[in-house]
Amino acid sequence: WASGPIHATAKMGYFTGFEDGTFRPNEPITREQTAALLKRVFQLENHAGKKAFTDVPANAWSYSDIQTLAAYGIAAGFQDGSFRPKNKVTRAQFAVFLYRAIHLEK
C-alpha cells in the first residue's frame, strides 16, 4: 500500500534504505535515521563537530547528520550529554523535530 510514496521519496533522495537493499517500512525509525532524513529533506548544510554527544563517535555513520541537526537547533541531546541515536523516535519527538525544521531560518 505504501510502495508508491516509498519509491517517490527514494527517487527524490530522501530515503536510501539499508545496506542490504531493503526499506523496512514496518520498523520504527531511530533518532539517527530521523537526523539523516531531515538533513536530506531540508537540504541542510553540514555542521559537523559543533556539539559533542557522549554516545555519537566521530566515525558513526550518522555523526554529520546528528551534528547538523544539533547545530540548527532542530534536535538536542539529553541532560546526560547523550543523543541516544539508536532510540526509537516517538511521535512527539518527530513532530517537534519536523516543526523546528519547517520553521528554520537558514
Secondary structure, DSSP 4 states (H G I P E B T S, - for coil): --HHHHHHHHHTTS----TTS---TTSPPBHHHHHHHHHHHTTPPP-TTSS--TT--TTSTTHHHHHHHHHTTS----TTS---TTSBPPHHHHHHHHHHHHT---
